[in-house]
Amino acid sequence: MNPFTFQTTQNVLFETGAAAKIAEIVASYAAKRVMLVTDKGVRNAGLTRGAEDALAKAGVSLSIFDDVVADPPSQVIEAAAARARSEKVDLVLSMGGGSALDTAKLVAYLAKTDEPLDAIYGVGLAKGQRLPLILAPTTAGTGSEVTPISIVTTPTTEKKGVVSPKLLPDWAVLDAELTLGLPPAVTAATGIDAMVHAIEAYTSRHKKNPMSDQLARQALTLLSANVRTACRDGKNIEARSNMLLGSMLAGMAFANAPVAAVHALAYPIGAHFHVPHGLSNALVLMGVMRFNLDHAQQFYAELAPLVDAKAANLPPKQAAARFVEALAEICRDCGVPDSLAAVGVEEKDLELLATDAMKQTRLLVNNPRDVTYADAFAIYSEALDGKIRRAA
C-alpha cells in the first residue's frame, strides 16, 4: 500500500438544531470580538439570527461582514481581513455556502498573519497562524467546512487556490435546519457538486488513499439516494441531513485525494459567466466522465452499484457505462440545465474557456486521463449544445 497523509477538521458537530450551540463553542475560546462572515441572502433569510442573538446574549461583540459574493473576489476577502484586523477580532465564524466559508478561512488566516493574499496562492505556502475558526454550511455541496482549500477569483477573473492545513477550521457545525430553505435548483447544483467531489476523489490519479475511498463511497451512497427527495421535498429533514452528511464526507475525501478535470473545466465557467460553482460542475460533468470512461473504467464500475443496485452484477465495462448513465439521469431528474448555452455561453467563448481551464494544472494532474487544450475545447463544445467542434 502506498503511504499517505490524511488531514481533516478537528471537531465536527452534526445535529439538527446544532446552530444553537455555536455560542457555547465560541465561549470555549473565550472570544469577545467575533466576525461573522456571510452573505446578504443568507442573513436576510434569517439563517444567522439564532446565532447572532445567542452571541449577543453572551456579551460577545459581533462584527457582521455580509458582503460575500459567489466565487469570492480577492478584493472582498482582503477587505474583510483588513476590517478584522482593525477591529481586533479574536475569532471568525461563518454561516453560508462555500463562498462564505472559503472567505472566512482566509480572513481568519490573513487577520492573524498580515501576509498578502498574493503570496499564499498555491499548495502549502500559508504556514503562519490563524484566528480560531468555526464554519457552519447552509448548503450541502462544497464540503468547505472540512477542507484546507479556499478558492479565490483574481482581478483577471482567474480562479486560484490557497491550499494549506492551516485553513482547516476548528469546528464544522452541521445543522440540516440551515438547509431547509434551499430552492430546488440550488439543492440540485450543490448536491451534484458534492457527488463530483466523491467521484473525483475516488478516481484521483494522485494521493488516492483507502480512507478517502471509503469516505467517497459513503458520501456517494448518501447523496445519490437523497438528492432527488431533497429537490422534490425541501422540508424533508432526513433527506436534508443525509445530504449535509454526504457533502461533508465527500469534502473529507477530496481534501486528501484531490479533484480533477471536472473542477478544472468548471472554474472558468464560474469566473467568466458568474455561474454558481455546483452548476458549473454539473454542466461539464457528463462530458468529462465520458472522456475518462476508458481510463477510469474499473473505478466507475466499483462506484456504479452505489447509485444503481442493478449495476452490481454487470461486467466492468457495462457497469462503468451504467454509472455515467445513472448520473445523467440524476441530473435530468433534478432539473439541472443540460447545456452551456443555457447559462449564456456562446461558441465564441469556447477558446477562452479552454485556455483558462488549461491553467488549472493543480487539478488536471489528478485526472485519470491527460487533458489537452483540444480535449477541453471538445468537452466544452459538446456541452454547449451537444455538437462537437474542432479547436482552432
N, C-alpha and C positions, 0 to 999 in steps of 0.2 A: 504494500500500500504506500502511496506517495505521502510524504509529510505535508501537513497543512497547519495553518493558524486559523482559529475561529474566534471572532470577537463580536460582542453584541451589547445591547443596553443592560446596565447592571440590574435595574429594577423594573418590573412590569406589573401594573395593576390592571387586571381585566375583570370588570364587574359592571353590571347595569347600574347606573347612578354613580359611577366612580368619580365623576367630575366634582361631586360634592365633597370629596376628600382632598381636593387639591390644596385647600387652605392648611390642612393638617401636614401635608408634605412640605409646604413652604415653611411652616413653623419649625419643622425638624432641622432646617438650615439657619434658623434664627434670622431670616431675611426680613429687613424692614423696608427696603425700597425695591419694588418688583416692576419690571417692564413686561406688559402683556403684548405680545406680537400677534396680530391677527389681521383680518381684512374687514372692510366695512360690511360686506354681505353677511359674513358670519356673525359679526357683532349686532347688526340690525335685526338679524333673525332671532336674537336673544340667546344664542348658544353660550355666550360668555357671562351672562348675567349672574347666574348662580355662583360662579367662582369669584366674580367681581364683588358681589355682596358679602360673601364669606370672608374674603381678604380684607375688605373694609371693616367688617365687624371685628376682625382680629387685630386691627390697628396698623395694617400694612399700608404704606404709601404706594399707590398703584399708578404707574405711568402707562397710558394706553398708546400704542403705536398701531394704528389700523390702516396704514397706507400701503399694505402689501398688495401687490397685483400678481396676476398669473405670470409664470416664467420670470421671476423677480429680477429686475434690472439692477446692475451693480450700484447705481446711484441711490436707489431706495434702501438697499442694505447698508450702504455707507452712512446714509442719513440717520437711520435707526441706531447704528452703532455709535455715531457721534452724540446722539441725544442720550443714549445710555451712559456714555462716559461723563457727559456734562452733568447729568442728574445723579451720578454716583450710584447707579443701580447695582444691587448686590445679588440679584437672581433674575433669570429670564424664564418666562412662562409663555408658551404658545398654544393657542387653540385654533385650529383651522386645517386647511388642506395642505398638500405637500409644499406649496409655495410659501405659506406662512411658516411651516416647520423648518424648511430649508433656510429661510431668512433668519429665524430665531437662532439656529445653530451658529451662524456666522456672527450674529450680533453678540451672542454670549462669548464667542472667541475674540472678536475684534475689540470689544469693550474692555476686555481684560489685558490683551497684549499690546494694543495700539499699533499692530502691524498693518501695513497697507494691504488691501484685498488683492491687488495685482501680484503681490509677492507670494501668495499661497495657492494659486491655481495649480492643480496637478495632484500627484499622489505623495502623501507623506511630508509635505512642505510645512504644514501647520503643526508646529511642535511645542508651542507655548501652552499656557494655561487658559482656562476659560471660566466664566461665571457658572454657578450651578444652573442646571437647565432641566426644565420639565416640559414635555411635549404631550399634547392631547389631540389626536387626529379627529377631524369631523367628517372625513371621507374614508372609505375602505378601498384604498388604491395604492398610494405611494409607498407605504411602509417606512416613510421617512423617520418615524419615531424610533426605529431600531437600526438605522443605517448611519455610517460615518461619512455621508456624502451630502453636499449641498451643490445644487446646480444654479448657475448664475448666467444671466443674459448680459453680455458686454455691450458697450456703446455701439459696437459694429454689428450687433444682433447675433453674434456667435455665442453658442452655449459652451460654457466652461465649467468644469467641476473642481470643487475642493474636496479632496478625499483624505481623511485623517481620523484615526481613532479618537482624537481629541474632540471630534464633533458628536460622538455618541452621547446621548443625553443621560442624565442621572436617573430619570424616571420616564417611562412611557405609560400614560394613563389612557386606557381603552374603555370608553363608555359608549355602548351602542345607542344610547338615547340621543347622543350628539349627532347621529347619522340619520335619524328618523325623518328629517325634513328634506333629505336629498331628493331632487326630482329624478324621474326615471332615466333621463338622458345622462345625467351626471353619475347616477348609480351604475349605469352600463359602462360608461367610459372608464371610470375609476376601477370597476370590477375587472374589466378586460386588462387594464394596466397591471393590476396585481397578478392576474393569470400569466401575463407576459413575463413578469419578474420570476415566477416559479419556473416557467418553461425555459427561459434563457439561463437561469442558474443551473438547471439540471443538464443543460446541453453545453454549458460554457467550456470552451477549449482550455482555458487556464483557470487554475485554482478550484476546479470541480472537486468536491470532497464529500465523504459519506454523511456528515452532519447536514450540510446544505441539501444534499439529495433527499434525505428523509423529510426535512422541513418543506422542501419544494413539493414533494409528493402529497404531504398532508395538506398543504396550502391549496394545491390544485384540486384535491378532493373536495375540500370545503367550498371553495369558490365556484367550481363548476356545478355543484349540487344546489347552490343557493342563489346564484346571480339572477336567474330568471324570476324566482319568487320575490327577491328584493326589488326588482324592477317593476313587477306586477303589483305587489302589495308592499309599499314602502313602510308601512306601520308594523310589519311582521318583525317583532323584536328578536325572535330566534334566528331568522334569516339574516337580519342586520348584524347580530352578534357573530354569527358564523363567518360572514363576510369580513368583519373587522379583524377577527382572529386569523382568518386565512390571509388577509393582507399583511398582517404583522409577521406571520410565519414566512411568507414569501419575501418580505423585507429582510428578515434574518438570513434567508438563503442567499439572496443576490448580493447582500453586503459582503459575503465571503466567497461567493462564486459569481463573478461579475456578469452583468448583462452584455448584450452584443448588438447585432445589426438592426434589430427592430428599434431599439432606442437610438442608435446612431442615425437611422433614417427619419426617426420621429422628431428629433430635436430641431432640425431646420424648418420643419413644418410649423412647429410651435413658435419658433423665433420670428419667422417672416410673416406668418398669417395669423398669429395670436390664437392658435387653436389649442384648447386645453391638452395637456400632456397625454392623458389617458386616451383621448380621441385620436391624437396624432399616432400613438402606438397602434390603435385598432385599425387605422387606415392603411398601414403598411404591413400589419401582422401576417395576413394571408400570403401576400407576395413573398415576404421573407421566408415564411415556412415552406412554401412550395420550392423556393430557391434552395433551401437547406435540406430538402427531403431525403435525397440520396445519401448525403453525408451524415445526417443525424437519424437515419432510419431506425437503428436499434434503440436509441433514446426515445424517439417518438412512439415506437412500438411498446416500450415499457410504460409510458405515460398514458397510452390510449385507454386501457381499461378503467382508469380513474375518472374519465369523462364519459365513457360509454362501456358499460359492462359487457356488451356483446362483442367487444373487440378482444376479450381475453383469450378466445380460442382461435384467433386468426393468426396466420403466419406473419412474421415481422413486417414484410413489405406491405401486406394488406392492412395490418394493424396501424402502421405508421400513416398510411394514406387516410385511414378512417379517423385517426386523430386530427388531422388537418381538417377533414370534412366536419367533424363534430364541433370544432372551434368555430368554423364558418357558420354553422347552424346556431350556435350560441349568440354570435354577433348579430345574425339576422333576427333571431327571436327577441333580442333585447333592443332592436331598433337602431343599431349603430349604423351611421351613414356608410355606404359602400363605395364611395369614390372621392378622390381628392377634389374633383370639380365641385362637390357639394360644399366644400369649405373655402371655395374661391381660388383654388389653384388652376392655372391655365398652362397650356403647352409651353408657352414662352418661359415659364418659371422652372421647368424641369432641370435645365442645365445648372441654375443657381442652387437648387436643392441638392443635386448630385454632387456638385463641387463642395458644398458645405458639409454634406454627410461624410465625405472622404477625410475631412479634418478631424473626425471623431475616432482617431486612431486608438485611444484608450479603450474604446468599446469594440471596434471592429476586430481587434486581435483575438477577442474571445469567441467570435462566431465560428460555428463548426465548419464553415466553408469560407475561403478567402473571398472578399468582396472588392471588385474593381469599380472604377468610375462607370464603365459601361454597364456593369451589373446593377449598380444603384440607379442609373438612369432608366434601365429597363423595368426595374421594380416600380419606380415612381410612375413611369409612363403607363404601365398596365393598371396601376391603382388610380390613374387619372380618370379613365373611362373604360377599362378593360381591353384596350388596344396596345400592342407592343410597338414602340418606335425605336429607331436607331439613334444612338448617341452621335453627336457631331464629331 
